[in-house]
């Protein structure tokens, strides 16, 4: 569908999804996973309603809570009852507020111009996407805002969304890199980086193996590669007494070729799509077809593991900080200002 919103744009909108909830914008983007649905109305729009909590002294309005809850229920792939939705909504609000506060504590800032430039990308794409353009018009109308007012709210939202993005970038720079010892441990515990995929046909008699190999060589010379793979698969099933639902491929992951069966070691020297005949001293043999072969040097393997561990450590470092900020946050909930369902979920449980 040519009117579908591009994934690049969805990613940019998603950056500030939760922040938009917190400051009370509504947005709905359909067509990517479950969609992004944000709550509306907060302290920045029409006063934001009664203050039902503070997070490190910063107020949270009832409308922010209600709209965040509604957004979570609307976007959830599985039904959320009110109690669980209220709990998740408050957790989400707390998480995002403390992240924004931490970013500001570190002196990180996002200028109004940065946010406007970011919004300009959205608007430029909206001109090419009727779906997105209509979404933006609908949300402005739902909030009772004209285009200028709605744009100002979007700019405010993206300033906070981009601020969290800068915080995560700062955390990436702070994360200690993996040590060489950590890379060694990972390589020792994980399957090898090399791989080979074969279709083997086992023979108890080497003469029968040679005859079948010659027959298949003749067929390979007359058939395209994809057709020959199907032909070889059929031979493997017929000669190995395998049903159509049974898997005849063999896949091996390894760090050292000595970990492989004898015929798989023999296949390492052959290109993808090539056949081989491996004869054993005991008179048995295997005819095989190489489907895929991936050989990675030791340095390439270490480089790949290093990159993987960098990402793992960055995620762990960010999660640890988030957890610490949330656990240390001074969250005060004013239960007398909450509706009964929210009070039961957040206070009386």
C-alpha positions, 0 to 999 in steps of 0.5 A: 500500500503506497499510503502506508506510513514508512517505518522510518517515520514510525520509528521517529514518532515512537521515540516520543510516544510515551513522552507524548502521553505524559504531556497529553497529546493523542496520536494513533498510528496504524499499520505497524505492529499493534500501533501506537496510541497515546493518551490525551490531556495533561497539565499543559492542556486545559490545566491538566486536571487534579494533581493525583501524584508527584514524582520527585516533586513534579505533579502528575494530573488525573487526566494524564493517568487516565489518558495513559491508561486508555492508551495502554488498553487500546494498544495492548495485544492482550486485554488489560483490565482496569487495575492492571492498566492503571498500574502499568500507566503509573509505572510508565509515567514514573519511568519517563519522568525520572528519565527526563529529570536525570537528563536535565540533572546531567545538563542535557538539553534539547533546543526548540529548534531541534524539536522543530526540525524533528517535527518538520520531518514528520510534516514533510512525510505527512505530505506524502502520507494521507494516513499520517496527515489525517491522523494529525488532523484528527488529534488536533481536533480531538484536543480542540486545538488549531494547527498552531496550538497543536504544533506547539504541543508537538514541539514540546513533546519532541523536546522531551522525547529527544531529551530521553534519546540524548540521555540514552546516547550519553549512557552508551558512551559511559558503558564500559566495553567488554573485556577480552576475557568476557569475549573468551568466555562468550566464545567458549559458551556459545556455538561456534561462529562457523556453520555448514548445512548439508543433505547427506545420503548414507550408504552401507556399500561404497559401490552403491554410493559411487553409482548414485553419485555418478547418477546425480552428477549427470542430473546436476549437469542438466538441471538448474541449481534450485531444481537439482536441490529438489532432486537431491532432496528426493533421492535422500528421502527415497534412499533414506526411507524418509517421509515428506514431512521429515527433515533431511538437512543437517546443520552444524555450527562449530568453532573447530572443524574437528567438532564435525562429523567426518563427511562434514569436514570433507565438505568444508572445502567445497562451495555451496551447491556442490556435491561430494562423495566421502568414502570410509575405510570400513566400506560405508560412504556418504553422498552429500550436497552442500547447501550453505557454508559459512566460515568465519576467521577467529578475528571476525568471530571476536569482532562479532562477539565484541559488537554483540556484547557492547549492545548487551552491556549498553542495554544492561547499563541503561536498565540498571540506571532506570531501575535505580532512578525508579526505586529512588524516586519520591513518588507520592500518590494522593489517594483521596483524589483518585477514582475508586478503581485507580485507588484500588489498583495503586494504593489499596492493593 
